[in-house]
């Protein structure tokens, strides 16, 4: 159960999220309208007459003012109606329910890899500052942050899928159908997404730990005879837990955004691929629905992070 301070903070964060939702969806809506091409021509066919194109615009409301179109979409979204795909006619809520778990699985897989590898590397570098181990980890981190995810994805496809056939190059199996097959299909895209995550976690954790270990408090613990390894794992990580949580929260948001390109490389039927295809086909309602779901996911992650902040450090909930 949440205490009164946590409930008040939750309400404040939810109120702050409302303008974010409107700004994000409105920006995407207007930008989609600036793309070249006419969705009415796509629906009617290139050989359609002007009368048929005008009829299509009338049927789908494409001839109405932009603000009216956006307002209608917002009213529908508030009632749980995200409209239908202009091309397939499928309910957008049905599309999201089918593809969102795939993206969520890959993002979660990438975050687990980032934490499992990044935390030990950061601790290792912090425990041996200014040594060859520290320099190696920092060099690895710089390279990992600099390499683009989509480039790594294409390299992995060629090296581990096409040349050696160790892992599947494309496609996806939902985890609820076959978990091990899902892990096999998600490994390459998750590793491509996690490369920068491992580097970021290691680098930020190392910097925070070195600062903590050089503080007067830890010098006192060392003078009392506490083993350096115990100081590092028991006290050091506890003191940098808030900073580590911040890094992981930002990493989740960046990884979710990076899936748009990585999913396209591996032909994974997720949110990213759905949004790319819908953008190319000028299927505006699908793009709006996917963006709304992604923004809601980011807001949810931020809310959970804020709640965990207040658990790790109760003073934060009082601000």
C-alpha positions in Angstrom: 0.0 0.0 0.0 1.1 3.5 -0.8 1.5 6.0 2.0 0.0 9.5 1.8 3.2 11.1 0.4 3.5 8.4 -2.3 -0.2 8.8 -3.3 0.3 12.6 -3.5 3.4 12.1 -5.7 1.5 9.6 -7.9 -1.3 12.0 -8.4 1.1 14.8 -9.3 2.9 12.6 -11.8 -0.3 11.5 -13.4 -1.4 15.2 -13.9 2.0 16.0 -15.4 1.5 13.1 -17.8 -1.6 14.5 -19.4 0.0 17.3 -21.4 2.8 14.9 -22.4 0.2 12.6 -24.0 -1.5 15.4 -25.8 1.7 17.0 -27.1 3.2 13.7 -28.3 0.1 12.5 -30.1 -0.6 15.9 -31.6 2.9 16.3 -32.8 2.8 12.9 -34.5 -0.6 13.6 -36.0 0.6 16.9 -37.6 3.9 15.4 -38.8 2.1 12.5 -40.5 0.0 15.0 -42.4 3.2 16.7 -43.7 4.4 13.5 -45.3 4.1 13.4 -49.2 1.3 11.4 -50.7 -2.4 11.2 -50.2 -3.9 8.3 -48.2 -7.2 8.7 -50.1 -5.3 8.0 -53.4 -3.8 4.9 -51.8 -7.2 3.7 -50.7 -8.9 4.5 -53.9 -6.2 3.2 -56.2 -3.9 5.1 -58.6 -6.5 4.7 -61.5 -9.3 6.1 -59.4 -11.2 9.1 -60.6 -11.3 12.4 -58.8 -14.9 11.7 -57.7 -13.9 8.4 -56.1 -11.0 10.0 -54.3 -13.3 12.8 -53.0 -15.7 10.1 -51.9 -13.0 8.3 -50.0 -12.0 11.5 -48.3 -15.6 12.0 -47.3 -16.0 8.5 -45.9 -13.0 8.6 -43.7 -13.3 12.3 -42.8 -10.0 13.2 -44.5 -11.6 16.4 -45.9 -12.3 17.9 -42.5 -10.0 20.4 -40.7 -7.0 18.8 -39.1 -7.9 20.0 -35.6 -11.4 18.5 -36.0 -9.8 15.2 -37.1 -7.5 15.2 -34.1 -10.3 16.1 -31.7 -12.4 13.2 -33.0 -9.4 10.8 -32.5 -8.9 12.1 -28.9 -12.5 11.7 -28.0 -12.5 8.2 -29.4 -9.3 7.3 -27.5 -10.7 8.6 -24.2 -13.6 6.1 -24.7 -11.2 3.2 -25.6 -11.8 3.4 -29.3 -8.6 3.8 -31.3 -10.4 3.6 -34.6 -9.5 1.1 -37.4 -6.7 0.6 -39.8 -7.5 2.5 -43.1 -6.0 -0.3 -45.1 -6.8 -3.6 -43.4 -9.9 -2.5 -41.4 -8.6 -4.2 -38.3 -9.3 -2.6 -34.9 -6.1 -0.9 -33.8 -6.6 -2.1 -30.3 -6.5 -5.6 -31.7 -3.3 -4.9 -33.6 -1.6 -3.4 -30.5 -2.7 -6.4 -28.4 -1.1 -8.7 -30.9 2.2 -6.9 -31.4 2.9 -5.1 -28.1 3.8 -8.3 -26.1 6.5 -9.1 -28.8 8.2 -5.7 -28.4 7.8 -5.9 -24.6 9.5 -9.3 -24.5 12.5 -8.1 -26.6 12.9 -4.9 -24.5 12.7 -6.9 -21.2 15.3 -9.3 -22.6 17.6 -6.5 -23.6 17.3 -4.8 -20.2 18.1 -8.0 -18.4 21.2 -8.5 -20.5 22.2 -4.8 -19.8 21.9 -5.3 -16.0 23.4 -8.8 -15.8 26.5 -7.7 -17.7 26.7 -4.0 -17.0 26.5 -4.1 -13.2 29.5 -6.6 -12.7 31.6 -4.6 -15.2 30.9 -1.4 -13.4 31.7 -2.9 -10.1 34.9 -4.5 -11.5 36.1 -1.1 -12.9 35.2 0.8 -9.7 37.1 -1.8 -7.6 40.3 -1.3 -9.6 40.3 2.4 -10.5 43.0 3.7 -13.0 44.2 0.1 -13.7 44.2 -1.7 -17.0 40.9 -3.3 -16.0 39.3 0.0 -15.4 40.6 1.4 -18.7 39.4 -1.7 -20.6 35.9 -1.4 -19.2 35.7 2.3 -20.0 37.0 1.8 -23.5 34.4 -1.0 -24.0 31.7 1.4 -22.7 32.7 4.2 -25.1 32.6 1.8 -28.0 29.3 0.3 -26.9 27.6 3.7 -26.6 29.0 4.8 -30.0 28.0 1.8 -32.1 24.5 2.2 -33.6 22.0 -0.5 -32.7 20.8 -1.0 -36.3 24.4 -1.5 -37.5 25.0 -4.1 -34.9 21.7 -5.7 -35.8 22.8 -6.1 -39.4 26.2 -7.4 -38.4 24.6 -10.0 -36.2 22.3 -11.1 -38.9 25.2 -11.7 -41.3 27.6 -13.2 -38.8 25.4 -15.4 -36.6 22.3 -16.1 -38.7 23.3 -16.2 -42.3 26.9 -17.4 -42.2 26.7 -19.8 -39.2 23.0 -20.3 -38.8 23.3 -20.3 -35.0 20.2 -18.3 -34.4 17.2 -17.3 -36.6 17.7 -14.2 -38.8 14.1 -13.1 -39.0 10.7 -13.8 -37.5 9.4 -14.2 -33.9 7.6 -16.8 -31.8 5.4 -15.4 -29.0 6.7 -16.5 -25.6 3.3 -17.8 -24.6 3.4 -20.3 -27.5 7.0 -21.6 -27.1 9.2 -19.8 -24.6 12.5 -21.3 -25.7 11.8 -20.6 -29.4 10.9 -17.0 -28.4 14.2 -16.6 -26.6 16.1 -18.0 -29.7 14.4 -15.5 -32.0 14.8 -12.6 -29.6 18.5 -13.2 -28.7 20.1 -11.4 -31.6 17.8 -8.3 -31.5 18.0 -8.2 -27.7 21.8 -8.3 -27.8 21.9 -5.6 -30.5 19.7 -3.4 -28.3 21.6 -4.2 -25.1 25.1 -3.4 -26.4 24.7 0.3 -25.6 22.8 -0.5 -22.4 25.6 -2.7 -21.0 28.1 0.1 -21.7 25.9 2.8 -20.2 25.1 0.8 -17.0 28.8 0.0 -16.6 30.0 3.5 -17.2 27.5 5.2 -14.9 27.8 2.7 -12.1 31.6 2.9 -12.2 31.5 6.7 -11.9 29.0 6.6 -9.0 30.8 3.9 -7.1 34.3 5.6 -7.4 32.8 8.8 -6.0 31.2 6.9 -3.1 34.2 4.8 -2.3 36.4 7.9 -2.0 34.0 9.5 0.4 34.8 10.0 4.1 32.1 7.5 5.1 33.8 4.7 3.3 37.2 5.7 4.6 35.8 5.3 8.1 34.4 1.8 7.2 37.8 0.8 5.8 39.6 2.1 8.9 37.2 -0.1 11.0 38.5 -3.1 9.2 35.6 -3.8 6.8 36.7 -5.8 3.8 36.8 -3.7 0.6 34.7 -6.3 -1.3 32.0 -6.2 1.4 32.1 -2.4 1.3 31.6 -2.4 -2.4 28.8 -4.9 -2.7 26.9 -4.3 0.6 27.3 -0.6 1.1 28.5 0.8 -2.2 25.6 -0.5 -4.4 23.1 0.5 -1.7 24.3 4.1 -1.9 24.2 4.3 -5.7 20.9 2.4 -6.0 19.0 5.6 -6.9 21.5 6.6 -9.6 21.4 3.0 -11.0 17.6 3.0 -11.0 17.7 6.3 -13.0 20.0 4.8 -15.6 17.9 1.7 -16.0 14.7 3.8 -16.3 16.2 5.9 -19.1 17.6 2.8 -20.7 14.1 1.2 -20.9 12.8 4.3 -22.7 15.7 4.4 -25.1 15.5 0.7 -25.8 11.8 1.0 -26.5 12.5 3.7 -29.1 15.4 1.8 -30.6 13.2 -1.3 -31.3 11.6 0.7 -34.2 14.6 0.1 -36.3 15.9 -3.2 -34.9 12.6 -4.9 -35.3 12.6 -3.8 -39.0 16.0 -5.4 -39.5 14.9 -8.7 -38.0 11.4 -8.6 -39.5 9.8 -9.0 -36.0 6.1 -8.3 -35.9 6.3 -5.8 -33.1 5.3 -2.2 -32.4 8.3 -0.8 -34.3 7.7 -2.8 -37.5 4.0 -2.0 -37.3 4.7 1.7 -37.0 7.2 1.7 -39.9 4.8 -0.1 -42.2 1.9 2.1 -41.2 4.0 5.2 -41.8 5.0 4.1 -45.3 1.4 3.2 -46.2 0.1 6.5 -44.7 -2.1 4.5 -42.3 -2.5 7.4 -39.8 -4.7 5.8 -37.2 -2.3 2.9 -36.7 0.6 5.2 -36.2 -1.4 7.3 -33.7 -2.4 4.2 -31.8 1.2 2.8 -31.7 2.6 6.1 -30.6 -0.1 6.4 -27.9 0.8 3.0 -26.6 4.6 3.8 -26.6 4.0 7.1 -24.7 1.8 5.3 -22.2 4.6 2.7 -21.7 7.2 5.4 -21.1 4.9 7.2 -18.6 4.2 4.0 -16.8 8.0 3.2 -16.5 8.6 6.7 -15.2 5.8 6.4 -12.6 7.1 3.0 -11.4 10.6 4.6 -11.2 9.2 7.5 -9.1 7.6 5.0 -6.7 10.8 3.0 -6.4 12.6 6.2 -5.6 10.5 6.9 -2.6 11.1 3.3 -1.4 14.9 3.5 -1.8 15.1 7.0 -0.4 12.0 8.2 1.5 13.3 11.7 1.4 12.5 11.9 -2.3 8.8 11.3 -1.7 8.7 14.4 0.6 9.8 16.7 -2.2 
